[in-house]
Amino acid sequence: MKKILAPLTLGTAILMISGCAPTPPTYDQVRAETHDVLRQVADLVPDPKTVEPNEEFEPYPCDDQLTLGGGKGSFYTGQWLVFVEDTFDVPALIDRVPEELGEGWRIDKLGVPVNHPLVYLVRDSPRMSLTVEESTLDGRKAVELLAISRCGTLSEDQRP
């Protein structure tokens, strides 16, 4: 019996011949990917709303033992607050987010019980996690978004 192998693409063949791995994304690229997802979810909230990105976090190394990571580079963490009217139905929005983001995203369990509406999503390619939850800050109702990117390489001037 003959075994039929899938045809190689030109890119795969070149990588195999040269022994090179694909070039990893830059930190700026993974930051932009993360902002695109945060913006996509924030855009699901109808007006009136106020979108407030939090201050940027320091790039966190992917190989840190606390994150159980083994990658090279650093990941980007983006946190945005979308303030909404008191009458806005945040749980209904949270229920819609997985479908609105589309294929490639899956709901994952955090393993920690929470007493407020929350969904934790993971996308495998390109890797990213996203938490969408109802929040209250200074008495204002909000949709809180927290996204963590895949690893990206930092230039020397971006290193803390």
KOLRO-596666 format. One line per field, with one value per atom (N, C-alpha, C, CB): residue in one letter; x, y, z; residue number from 1; atom name. Coordinates in Angstrom, 2 decimals, padded with zeros to 5 digits. Glycine has a CB too. Layout:
N
aa	(A;...) $
X	(X;...) $
Y	(Y;...) $
Z	(Z;...) $
i	(NUM;...) $
at	(CA;...) $
//
This chain:
160
aa	(M;M;M;M;K;K;K;K;K;K;K;K;I;I;I;I;L;L;L;L;A;A;A;A;P;P;P;P;L;L;L;L;T;T;T;T;L;L;L;L;G;G;G;G;T;T;T;T;A;A;A;A;I;I;I;I;L;L;L;L;M;M;M;M;I;I;I;I;S;S;S;S;G;G;G;G;C;C;C;C;A;A;A;A;P;P;P;P;T;T;T;T;P;P;P;P;P;P;P;P;T;T;T;T;Y;Y;Y;Y;D;D;D;D;Q;Q;Q;Q;V;V;V;V;R;R;R;R;A;A;A;A;E;E;E;E;T;T;T;T;H;H;H;H;D;D;D;D;V;V;V;V;L;L;L;L;R;R;R;R;Q;Q;Q;Q;V;V;V;V;A;A;A;A;D;D;D;D;L;L;L;L;V;V;V;V;P;P;P;P;D;D;D;D;P;P;P;P;K;K;K;K;T;T;T;T;V;V;V;V;E;E;E;E;P;P;P;P;N;N;N;N;E;E;E;E;E;E;E;E;F;F;F;F;E;E;E;E;P;P;P;P;Y;Y;Y;Y;P;P;P;P;C;C;C;C;D;D;D;D;D;D;D;D;Q;Q;Q;Q;L;L;L;L;T;T;T;T;L;L;L;L;G;G;G;G;G;G;G;G;G;G;G;G;K;K;K;K;G;G;G;G;S;S;S;S;F;F;F;F;Y;Y;Y;Y;T;T;T;T;G;G;G;G;Q;Q;Q;Q;W;W;W;W;L;L;L;L;V;V;V;V;F;F;F;F;V;V;V;V;E;E;E;E;D;D;D;D;T;T;T;T;F;F;F;F;D;D;D;D;V;V;V;V;P;P;P;P;A;A;A;A;L;L;L;L;I;I;I;I;D;D;D;D;R;R;R;R;V;V;V;V;P;P;P;P;E;E;E;E;E;E;E;E;L;L;L;L;G;G;G;G;E;E;E;E;G;G;G;G;W;W;W;W;R;R;R;R;I;I;I;I;D;D;D;D;K;K;K;K;L;L;L;L;G;G;G;G;V;V;V;V;P;P;P;P;V;V;V;V;N;N;N;N;H;H;H;H;P;P;P;P;L;L;L;L;V;V;V;V;Y;Y;Y;Y;L;L;L;L;V;V;V;V;R;R;R;R;D;D;D;D;S;S;S;S;P;P;P;P;R;R;R;R;M;M;M;M;S;S;S;S;L;L;L;L;T;T;T;T;V;V;V;V;E;E;E;E;E;E;E;E;S;S;S;S;T;T;T;T;L;L;L;L;D;D;D;D;G;G;G;G;R;R;R;R;K;K;K;K;A;A;A;A;V;V;V;V;E;E;E;E;L;L;L;L;L;L;L;L;A;A;A;A;I;I;I;I;S;S;S;S;R;R;R;R;C;C;C;C;G;G;G;G;T;T;T;T;L;L;L;L;S;S;S;S;E;E;E;E;D;D;D;D;Q;Q;Q;Q;R;R;R;R;P;P;P;P) $
X	(000.84;000.00;000.89;-000.96;000.61;001.37;000.86;001.31;001.76;001.40;001.51;002.32;000.43;000.42;000.70;-000.94;001.69;002.04;001.42;003.57;001.07;000.54;001.64;-000.03;001.28;002.31;002.85;001.75;004.11;004.74;004.46;006.26;004.27;004.18;005.61;003.35;005.78;007.11;007.72;007.05;006.92;007.43;007.91;006.35;007.12;007.51;008.78;006.38;008.88;010.08;011.31;009.90;011.19;012.33;012.75;011.99;011.79;012.11;012.79;010.86;012.31;012.91;014.35;012.07;014.56;015.88;016.86;015.81;016.39;017.31;017.44;016.83;016.50;016.54;016.14;017.92;015.49;015.11;013.67;015.31;013.44;012.08;011.53;012.04;010.21;009.64;010.10;008.09;010.19;010.59;009.51;010.86;009.87;008.86;008.36;009.44;007.13;006.60;007.32;005.08;007.25;007.83;006.81;008.23;007.30;006.43;005.39;007.26;005.81;004.86;003.76;005.60;004.11;003.10;002.09;003.77;002.56;001.62;000.79;002.38;001.37;000.62;-000.51;001.57;-000.20;-001.22;-002.32;-000.56;-001.94;-002.94;-003.88;-002.24;-003.29;-004.08;-005.02;-003.15;-004.53;-005.39;-006.52;-004.56;-006.25;-007.32;-008.45;-006.75;-008.11;-009.15;-009.89;-008.52;-009.15;-009.80;-010.75;-008.74;-010.33;-011.17;-012.40;-010.36;-012.21;-013.33;-014.41;-012.84;-014.01;-014.98;-015.58;-014.32;-014.76;-015.29;-016.31;-014.14;-016.10;-017.03;-018.38;-016.42;-018.46;-019.74;-020.66;-019.49;-020.09;-020.88;-021.44;-020.01;-022.76;-023.34;-023.12;-024.85;-023.21;-023.15;-024.43;-022.95;-024.40;-023.29;-022.35;-023.80;-021.07;-020.03;-018.79;-019.73;-017.90;-016.60;-015.56;-016.51;-014.64;-013.59;-012.32;-013.34;-011.80;-010.60;-009.56;-010.92;-008.55;-007.43;-006.67;-006.49;-006.32;-005.49;-004.05;-005.59;-003.27;-001.86;-001.26;-001.11;-000.28;000.33;001.19;001.16;001.13;001.93;003.33;001.28;004.28;005.64;005.64;006.61;006.40;006.49;006.93;007.47;006.20;006.49;007.15;005.20;008.27;008.99;008.19;010.33;008.24;007.51;008.11;007.47;009.37;010.00;009.93;011.44;009.15;009.04;008.36;008.25;008.90;008.37;006.97;009.29;006.64;005.30;004.22;005.22;004.55;003.57;003.58;003.83;004.44;004.60;004.99;003.31;005.59;005.97;007.36;005.87;007.62;008.93;009.37;008.95;008.58;008.89;009.93;007.65;010.37;011.32;010.56;012.46;011.10;010.48;009.59;009.68;008.63;007.72;006.31;008.15;005.34;003.96;003.39;003.10;002.40;001.75;000.46;001.48;000.19;-001.06;-001.80;-000.80;-003.01;-003.85;-005.10;-004.23;-005.41;-006.61;-007.37;-006.24;-008.62;-009.47;-010.73;-009.80;-011.26;-012.56;-013.50;-012.47;-014.68;-015.70;-016.85;-016.17;-016.94;-017.99;-019.30;-017.62;-020.36;-021.68;-022.73;-022.05;-023.91;-025.05;-025.43;-026.27;-026.01;-026.44;-027.45;-027.04;-028.18;-029.21;-028.66;-030.32;-027.39;-026.82;-026.73;-025.43;-027.12;-027.14;-025.78;-028.28;-024.86;-023.51;-023.54;-022.62;-024.31;-024.33;-024.74;-025.28;-025.68;-026.09;-024.92;-027.32;-024.17;-023.00;-021.98;-022.38;-021.70;-020.72;-021.12;-020.56;-022.41;-022.89;-022.65;-024.39;-022.69;-022.53;-021.09;-023.17;-020.17;-018.77;-018.15;-017.94;-018.26;-017.60;-018.08;-017.86;-019.36;-019.89;-019.44;-021.43;-019.44;-019.05;-017.58;-019.33;-016.72;-015.30;-015.06;-014.48;-015.93;-015.87;-014.99;-015.41;-014.78;-014.04;-012.61;-014.02;-012.12;-010.77;-010.72;-009.99;-011.79;-011.87;-012.68;-012.49;-012.26;-013.03;-013.13;-012.36;-014.22;-014.40;-013.57;-015.90;-012.84;-012.02;-012.44;-010.48;-012.30;-012.66;-011.45;-013.21;-011.65;-010.56;-010.27;-010.89;-011.26;-011.08;-011.22;-009.74;-011.66;-011.87;-013.31;-010.83;-014.12;-015.49;-015.54;-016.32;-016.41;-016.60;-018.09;-016.08;-018.40;-019.79;-020.31;-019.96;-019.70;-020.17;-020.01;-019.37;-020.74;-020.66;-019.24;-021.63;-018.76;-017.40;-017.29;-016.37;-016.50;-016.13;-014.63;-016.94;-013.98;-012.55;-012.39;-011.77;-011.76;-011.62;-010.15;-012.30;-009.89;-008.53;-008.57;-007.92;-007.58;-007.39;-006.01;-007.53;-005.92;-004.66;-003.75;-004.92;-004.33;-003.47;-004.03;-003.32;-003.31;-002.17;-002.63;-001.40;-001.83;-002.16;-002.55;-000.98;-003.67;-004.12;-005.17;-004.66;-005.21;-006.32;-007.04;-005.83;-008.34;-009.18;-010.20;-009.88;-010.27;-011.29;-012.21;-010.67;-013.51;-014.53;-015.42;-015.36;-015.52;-016.31;-017.01;-015.43;-018.06;-018.76;-017.96;-020.23;-017.88;-017.08;-017.74;-015.64;-017.37;-017.79;-016.55;-018.90;-016.32;-015.16;-015.62;-014.06;-015.34;-015.77;-017.26;-014.98;-018.03;-019.48;-020.01;-019.95;-019.12;-019.53;-019.52;-018.59;-020.57;-020.69;-019.81;-022.19;-019.11;-018.20;-018.11;-016.82;-017.65;-017.22;-015.70;-017.77;-015.10;-013.64;-013.07;-013.22;-012.07;-011.42;-009.95;-011.56;-009.50;-008.09;-007.60;-007.91;-006.62;-006.10;-004.60;-006.40;-004.15;-002.73;-002.30;-002.44;-001.26;-000.81;000.09;-000.09;000.47;001.54;002.86;001.50;003.94;005.26;005.72;006.28;006.33;006.92;008.31;006.04;009.16;010.53;010.62;011.48;011.40;011.60;012.90;011.61;012.84;014.10;014.80;013.84;016.04;016.82;016.20;018.27;015.66;015.09;013.73;014.96;013.12;011.83;012.02;010.97;013.20;013.43;013.37;014.79;012.72;012.65;014.00;011.63) $
Y	(-001.16;000.00;001.23;-000.01;002.17;003.40;004.42;003.97;005.14;006.22;007.52;006.24;008.28;009.53;010.66;009.75;011.46;012.60;013.86;012.74;014.76;016.04;016.82;016.85;017.56;018.33;019.45;018.92;019.72;020.81;022.13;020.58;023.16;024.49;024.98;025.47;025.98;026.51;027.04;027.63;027.73;028.27;027.18;029.10;026.11;025.00;024.34;023.96;024.16;023.54;024.38;023.32;025.70;026.58;026.51;028.03;026.53;026.44;025.12;026.61;024.04;022.73;022.66;021.61;023.21;023.15;024.04;023.57;025.24;026.17;025.90;027.59;025.15;024.85;026.02;024.40;027.02;028.23;028.15;029.47;028.71;028.85;030.17;028.77;030.30;031.58;032.70;031.49;033.89;035.04;035.35;036.27;035.46;035.76;037.19;035.57;037.45;038.81;039.75;038.82;041.03;042.03;042.34;043.33;042.96;043.38;044.38;044.01;045.27;046.23;045.52;047.22;044.44;043.69;043.03;042.62;042.39;041.72;042.75;040.79;043.91;045.01;045.45;046.21;045.62;046.04;044.98;046.29;043.69;042.60;042.68;041.22;042.92;042.98;044.18;043.06;045.32;046.51;046.29;047.74;045.58;045.29;044.51;044.51;043.50;042.69;043.52;041.44;044.29;045.14;046.13;045.90;046.72;047.68;046.97;048.34;045.75;044.99;044.76;043.65;044.39;044.15;045.47;043.41;046.50;047.80;048.33;048.82;048.06;048.51;047.80;048.28;046.66;045.96;046.70;044.54;047.57;048.33;049.55;048.74;049.70;050.86;052.15;050.64;053.26;054.56;054.76;055.72;055.48;056.24;055.33;057.37;055.57;054.82;055.68;053.44;055.34;055.99;054.88;056.97;054.85;053.84;054.46;053.31;053.81;054.29;053.18;054.84;053.23;052.29;052.63;052.32;051.63;051.85;052.08;050.67;052.60;052.78;051.44;053.37;051.51;050.28;049.63;050.57;048.32;047.54;047.37;046.17;047.15;046.87;045.53;046.83;045.42;044.13;043.04;044.21;041.92;040.84;039.70;040.35;039.18;038.15;036.85;037.87;036.28;035.04;033.83;034.78;033.91;032.75;032.80;032.65;033.72;033.83;032.58;035.10;032.04;030.81;031.00;030.31;032.22;032.46;032.30;033.86;032.54;032.41;031.02;033.44;030.15;028.79;028.82;027.99;029.91;030.06;029.55;031.49;029.35;028.91;029.63;027.43;030.62;031.31;032.40;031.91;032.93;034.03;035.31;033.80;036.40;037.69;038.08;037.67;038.95;039.45;039.49;040.85;039.36;039.47;040.83;038.34;041.28;042.56;042.31;043.32;043.15;043.09;044.39;042.86;044.28;045.45;045.37;045.58;046.47;046.52;047.79;046.48;047.61;048.74;048.67;048.75;049.84;049.94;050.64;050.72;050.06;050.67;051.03;049.69;052.31;052.75;052.86;054.11;052.36;052.28;052.90;050.81;053.10;053.59;052.52;053.93;052.95;052.00;050.99;052.76;051.32;050.42;049.42;051.23;049.56;048.67;047.24;049.17;046.27;044.85;044.21;044.11;044.32;043.77;042.25;044.17;041.49;040.03;039.61;039.40;040.33;040.00;040.22;040.84;041.31;041.56;040.45;042.93;040.09;039.04;037.73;038.84;037.42;036.21;036.27;036.00;037.46;037.63;037.63;038.91;038.01;038.23;037.03;038.59;035.80;034.68;034.53;033.37;034.65;034.52;035.70;034.43;036.89;038.08;038.04;039.33;037.51;037.42;036.39;037.05;035.39;034.44;033.24;035.13;032.54;031.30;031.51;030.68;030.51;030.57;030.88;031.60;031.44;031.74;030.66;033.14;030.29;029.31;029.80;027.91;029.43;029.74;028.76;029.68;029.28;028.45;028.75;028.71;027.80;027.98;028.46;026.66;029.49;030.00;029.10;031.39;028.34;027.47;028.20;026.82;029.44;030.24;030.76;031.43;030.46;030.94;032.47;030.27;033.10;034.54;034.81;035.27;035.94;036.25;037.40;036.61;037.56;038.58;038.03;039.93;038.62;038.13;038.26;038.91;037.16;037.10;035.99;036.87;036.23;035.17;035.27;035.29;034.11;034.02;033.26;033.30;033.92;033.36;033.17;034.25;032.17;031.90;031.69;030.64;032.27;032.04;031.42;033.37;030.32;029.62;030.23;028.19;030.83;031.34;032.63;030.30;033.73;033.89;033.89;035.18;033.35;033.13;034.43;032.48;034.37;035.50;035.02;036.66;035.62;035.36;036.69;034.74;036.58;037.77;037.49;038.16;038.38;038.32;039.52;038.31;039.24;040.29;040.12;040.20;041.19;041.06;042.37;040.62;042.22;043.39;043.92;043.05;045.24;045.85;047.16;046.10;047.61;048.92;049.62;048.80;050.83;051.60;053.00;051.62;053.41;054.73;054.94;055.84;053.87;053.95;053.93;055.17;053.76;053.74;052.31;054.64;051.93;050.60;050.52;050.28;049.38;049.24;047.80;049.75;047.66;046.38;046.44;046.13;045.51;045.50;044.46;045.20;044.87;044.01;043.85;044.59;042.61;042.32;041.30;041.79;041.70;040.82;040.63;041.38;039.40;039.08;038.44;038.12;039.02;038.61;037.39;039.75;036.96;035.97;036.68;035.27;035.95;036.54;037.33;035.46;038.45;039.28;039.70;040.52;039.93;040.31;041.81;039.90;042.16;043.55;044.08;043.71;045.31;045.95;046.44;047.14;046.79;047.23;048.46;047.54;049.39;050.61;050.38;051.67;049.22;048.90;048.16;048.07;047.68;046.90;047.81;046.18;047.32;048.14;048.24;047.56) $
Z	(000.00;000.00;000.00;001.21;-000.92;-001.01;-000.01;-002.44;000.57;001.46;000.68;002.74;000.66;-000.10;000.88;-000.84;000.57;001.40;000.83;001.52;001.70;001.26;000.56;002.46;-000.47;-001.18;-000.29;-002.49;-000.45;000.30;-000.39;000.44;000.41;-000.17;-000.36;000.73;-001.20;-001.45;-000.16;-002.50;000.67;001.93;002.87;002.61;002.99;003.85;003.35;003.93;002.05;001.48;001.73;-000.02;001.59;001.82;003.29;001.43;004.20;005.62;005.96;006.46;005.35;005.63;005.11;005.00;003.92;003.31;004.08;001.84;004.44;005.11;006.60;004.89;007.17;008.59;009.46;008.97;008.88;009.62;010.08;008.75;011.23;011.74;011.23;013.30;011.19;010.77;011.72;010.72;011.18;011.99;013.01;011.10;014.29;015.30;015.13;016.73;015.57;015.45;016.40;015.74;016.10;017.01;018.11;016.23;019.16;020.25;019.73;021.40;018.83;018.25;017.46;017.34;016.78;016.02;016.96;015.14;018.04;018.94;019.71;019.93;019.97;020.60;019.67;020.93;018.40;017.42;017.28;016.04;017.25;017.19;018.40;017.14;019.57;020.79;020.76;022.02;020.32;020.22;019.23;019.81;018.14;017.16;017.81;015.96;018.61;019.28;020.32;019.94;021.12;022.12;021.45;022.95;020.34;019.60;019.04;018.47;018.53;017.96;019.03;017.39;020.23;021.30;021.78;022.48;021.94;022.37;021.37;022.53;020.08;019.03;019.11;017.66;019.81;019.98;020.95;020.48;021.76;022.73;022.01;023.99;022.00;021.31;022.11;021.07;021.41;022.09;022.88;021.08;023.97;024.52;025.31;025.40;025.14;025.85;025.91;025.16;026.82;026.90;026.99;028.14;026.04;026.01;026.60;024.55;027.65;028.30;028.40;029.70;027.51;027.67;028.94;026.42;029.72;030.91;030.49;031.90;031.42;031.13;030.72;032.36;029.87;029.37;030.44;028.13;030.47;031.40;030.83;031.68;031.69;031.27;030.52;032.49;029.43;028.73;029.71;027.53;029.71;030.64;029.88;031.36;030.37;029.62;029.50;030.30;028.33;028.05;028.75;026.56;029.15;029.78;031.31;029.35;031.86;033.31;033.87;033.70;034.94;035.53;036.09;036.61;036.53;037.06;036.00;037.65;034.74;033.67;033.06;032.60;033.56;033.02;031.56;033.20;031.14;029.75;029.47;029.34;028.21;027.80;026.54;027.58;026.12;024.89;025.07;024.31;023.96;023.97;023.68;022.93;024.14;023.92;025.08;022.63;024.80;025.83;025.28;026.32;026.20;025.76;026.15;026.35;025.39;025.63;026.40;024.29;027.40;028.14;027.91;029.66;027.40;027.18;028.04;025.69;028.72;029.56;029.22;031.08;028.79;028.45;029.28;026.94;029.62;030.26;029.29;031.62;029.11;028.27;029.22;027.10;029.57;030.48;029.73;031.14;030.36;029.72;030.64;029.38;030.09;030.87;031.90;029.93;033.00;034.05;033.53;035.22;032.49;031.95;030.94;031.31;030.55;029.53;030.07;029.10;029.23;029.59;029.29;028.83;030.24;030.05;029.90;031.23;030.72;030.53;029.11;031.53;028.50;027.13;026.16;026.70;026.36;025.52;025.69;025.86;026.94;027.22;026.55;028.74;026.54;025.86;024.35;026.14;023.77;022.32;021.85;021.89;022.73;022.32;021.62;023.52;022.14;021.44;019.99;022.19;019.76;018.39;017.52;018.40;018.09;017.32;016.92;018.14;017.78;017.44;016.34;018.68;016.29;015.19;015.43;014.00;014.33;014.34;014.85;012.95;015.53;016.05;017.54;015.30;018.07;019.50;020.19;019.76;021.39;022.17;023.61;022.10;024.25;025.66;026.47;026.08;027.43;028.31;029.74;028.09;030.59;032.00;032.77;032.61;033.57;034.40;035.59;034.89;036.02;037.18;038.49;037.11;038.43;039.62;039.58;039.72;040.61;040.57;040.72;041.68;039.96;040.04;040.26;038.76;040.87;041.15;040.28;042.62;039.10;038.16;036.73;038.35;035.78;034.40;033.84;033.51;033.25;032.73;031.69;033.87;030.66;029.72;029.48;028.38;029.45;029.20;027.88;030.38;026.91;025.57;025.23;024.53;024.41;023.95;022.44;024.67;021.78;020.34;020.19;019.49;019.43;019.28;018.22;018.94;017.17;016.11;015.54;015.01;015.66;016.54;018.00;016.21;018.86;020.27;020.97;020.99;021.72;022.52;023.49;021.64;024.67;025.59;025.82;026.94;026.11;026.28;027.37;024.95;028.35;029.38;029.18;030.81;029.18;029.07;030.29;027.71;031.10;032.32;032.67;033.47;033.46;033.98;035.17;034.39;035.26;036.30;036.75;035.81;037.92;038.41;038.94;039.53;038.46;038.89;039.24;037.79;040.45;040.94;040.73;040.22;040.96;040.84;039.41;041.49;038.43;037.01;036.49;036.14;035.80;035.21;033.96;034.85;033.81;032.68;032.21;033.05;030.98;030.43;030.49;028.94;031.23;031.37;030.42;032.85;029.67;028.68;029.06;027.24;029.11;029.41;028.39;030.89;027.59;026.55;026.74;025.15;026.53;026.64;025.31;027.85;024.73;023.40;023.44;022.73;022.25;022.11;022.33;020.70;022.27;022.50;021.28;022.84;021.55;020.50;020.92;020.22;019.94;020.24;020.50;019.09;021.50;021.87;021.27;023.38;020.81;020.39;021.65;019.37;021.54;022.71;023.37;022.31;022.56;023.15;023.81;022.10;023.60;024.25;025.56;023.33;025.82;027.04;028.26;026.97;029.33;030.55;031.22;031.52) $
i	(1;1;1;1;2;2;2;2;3;3;3;3;4;4;4;4;5;5;5;5;6;6;6;6;7;7;7;7;8;8;8;8;9;9;9;9;10;10;10;10;11;11;11;11;12;12;12;12;13;13;13;13;14;14;14;14;15;15;15;15;16;16;16;16;17;17;17;17;18;18;18;18;19;19;19;19;20;20;20;20;21;21;21;21;22;22;22;22;23;23;23;23;24;24;24;24;25;25;25;25;26;26;26;26;27;27;27;27;28;28;28;28;29;29;29;29;30;30;30;30;31;31;31;31;32;32;32;32;33;33;33;33;34;34;34;34;35;35;35;35;36;36;36;36;37;37;37;37;38;38;38;38;39;39;39;39;40;40;40;40;41;41;41;41;42;42;42;42;43;43;43;43;44;44;44;44;45;45;45;45;46;46;46;46;47;47;47;47;48;48;48;48;49;49;49;49;50;50;50;50;51;51;51;51;52;52;52;52;53;53;53;53;54;54;54;54;55;55;55;55;56;56;56;56;57;57;57;57;58;58;58;58;59;59;59;59;60;60;60;60;61;61;61;61;62;62;62;62;63;63;63;63;64;64;64;64;65;65;65;65;66;66;66;66;67;67;67;67;68;68;68;68;69;69;69;69;70;70;70;70;71;71;71;71;72;72;72;72;73;73;73;73;74;74;74;74;75;75;75;75;76;76;76;76;77;77;77;77;78;78;78;78;79;79;79;79;80;80;80;80;81;81;81;81;82;82;82;82;83;83;83;83;84;84;84;84;85;85;85;85;86;86;86;86;87;87;87;87;88;88;88;88;89;89;89;89;90;90;90;90;91;91;91;91;92;92;92;92;93;93;93;93;94;94;94;94;95;95;95;95;96;96;96;96;97;97;97;97;98;98;98;98;99;99;99;99;100;100;100;100;101;101;101;101;102;102;102;102;103;103;103;103;104;104;104;104;105;105;105;105;106;106;106;106;107;107;107;107;108;108;108;108;109;109;109;109;110;110;110;110;111;111;111;111;112;112;112;112;113;113;113;113;114;114;114;114;115;115;115;115;116;116;116;116;117;117;117;117;118;118;118;118;119;119;119;119;120;120;120;120;121;121;121;121;122;122;122;122;123;123;123;123;124;124;124;124;125;125;125;125;126;126;126;126;127;127;127;127;128;128;128;128;129;129;129;129;130;130;130;130;131;131;131;131;132;132;132;132;133;133;133;133;134;134;134;134;135;135;135;135;136;136;136;136;137;137;137;137;138;138;138;138;139;139;139;139;140;140;140;140;141;141;141;141;142;142;142;142;143;143;143;143;144;144;144;144;145;145;145;145;146;146;146;146;147;147;147;147;148;148;148;148;149;149;149;149;150;150;150;150;151;151;151;151;152;152;152;152;153;153;153;153;154;154;154;154;155;155;155;155;156;156;156;156;157;157;157;157;158;158;158;158;159;159;159;159;160;160;160;160) $
at	(N;CA;C;CB;N;CA;C;CB;N;CA;C;CB;N;CA;C;CB;N;CA;C;CB;N;CA;C;CB;N;CA;C;CB;N;CA;C;CB;N;CA;C;CB;N;CA;C;CB;N;CA;C;CB;N;CA;C;CB;N;CA;C;CB;N;CA;C;CB;N;CA;C;CB;N;CA;C;CB;N;CA;C;CB;N;CA;C;CB;N;CA;C;CB;N;CA;C;CB;N;CA;C;CB;N;CA;C;CB;N;CA;C;CB;N;CA;C;CB;N;CA;C;CB;N;CA;C;CB;N;CA;C;CB;N;CA;C;CB;N;CA;C;CB;N;CA;C;CB;N;CA;C;CB;N;CA;C;CB;N;CA;C;CB;N;CA;C;CB;N;CA;C;CB;N;CA;C;CB;N;CA;C;CB;N;CA;C;CB;N;CA;C;CB;N;CA;C;CB;N;CA;C;CB;N;CA;C;CB;N;CA;C;CB;N;CA;C;CB;N;CA;C;CB;N;CA;C;CB;N;CA;C;CB;N;CA;C;CB;N;CA;C;CB;N;CA;C;CB;N;CA;C;CB;N;CA;C;CB;N;CA;C;CB;N;CA;C;CB;N;CA;C;CB;N;CA;C;CB;N;CA;C;CB;N;CA;C;CB;N;CA;C;CB;N;CA;C;CB;N;CA;C;CB;N;CA;C;CB;N;CA;C;CB;N;CA;C;CB;N;CA;C;CB;N;CA;C;CB;N;CA;C;CB;N;CA;C;CB;N;CA;C;CB;N;CA;C;CB;N;CA;C;CB;N;CA;C;CB;N;CA;C;CB;N;CA;C;CB;N;CA;C;CB;N;CA;C;CB;N;CA;C;CB;N;CA;C;CB;N;CA;C;CB;N;CA;C;CB;N;CA;C;CB;N;CA;C;CB;N;CA;C;CB;N;CA;C;CB;N;CA;C;CB;N;CA;C;CB;N;CA;C;CB;N;CA;C;CB;N;CA;C;CB;N;CA;C;CB;N;CA;C;CB;N;CA;C;CB;N;CA;C;CB;N;CA;C;CB;N;CA;C;CB;N;CA;C;CB;N;CA;C;CB;N;CA;C;CB;N;CA;C;CB;N;CA;C;CB;N;CA;C;CB;N;CA;C;CB;N;CA;C;CB;N;CA;C;CB;N;CA;C;CB;N;CA;C;CB;N;CA;C;CB;N;CA;C;CB;N;CA;C;CB;N;CA;C;CB;N;CA;C;CB;N;CA;C;CB;N;CA;C;CB;N;CA;C;CB;N;CA;C;CB;N;CA;C;CB;N;CA;C;CB;N;CA;C;CB;N;CA;C;CB;N;CA;C;CB;N;CA;C;CB;N;CA;C;CB;N;CA;C;CB;N;CA;C;CB;N;CA;C;CB;N;CA;C;CB;N;CA;C;CB;N;CA;C;CB;N;CA;C;CB;N;CA;C;CB;N;CA;C;CB;N;CA;C;CB;N;CA;C;CB;N;CA;C;CB;N;CA;C;CB;N;CA;C;CB;N;CA;C;CB;N;CA;C;CB;N;CA;C;CB;N;CA;C;CB;N;CA;C;CB;N;CA;C;CB;N;CA;C;CB;N;CA;C;CB;N;CA;C;CB;N;CA;C;CB;N;CA;C;CB;N;CA;C;CB;N;CA;C;CB;N;CA;C;CB;N;CA;C;CB;N;CA;C;CB;N;CA;C;CB;N;CA;C;CB;N;CA;C;CB;N;CA;C;CB;N;CA;C;CB;N;CA;C;CB;N;CA;C;CB;N;CA;C;CB) $
//
